[in-house]
């Protein structure tokens, strides 16, 4: 955590056709808890309209920006009656527009509508199928299946769109195919799964 508050921003770049042709286009947001400001930005996703959704682990919220980086709205990820801490970290948006947020401190995945209306949640602290320990990265494939990087359980779990456990990928260890604190996961159009293993 940069205590001076420098670095809490989103940078926009173009990749370029070749390595080294990246171009910095600008940045937006700044440190703070006001409209469009961030303290611990952790995850970012874009919807079909090009809006950017950014999680803030400290503020327990999602901030929404337009393509130009102007703040549109924000919504809280902690729901009334929640007794546990939250820690909004990873974020993914499904083909039908459902927003999935992984909460690293409540060990859950929460579902929201595009406007921030809470739908439901799944998961709890534990090691059995469907339970999690500090889930971090999250993604949704073209069929709406949800993949969660289950950080302290050293695995990736696959769920149906409504949170029913379907499969486990990886196990603790240092051998080929094992995982050691996975932080993020992505699925390409062919269904191949990519895991960032810390």
Secondary structure, DSSP 8 states (H G I E B T S, - for coil): --TT-TT-SEEEEE--SSTT--EEEEEE--BSSSTT-BSSEEEEEE-TT--EEEEETTTTEEEEE-TTS-EEEEEESS-TT--S---EEEEEE-TT--EEEEETTTTEEEEE-TTS-EEEEE--BSSSTT-BSSEEEEEE-TT--EEEEEGGGTEEEEE-TT--EEEEE--BSSSTT-BSSEEEEEE-TT--EEEEE-
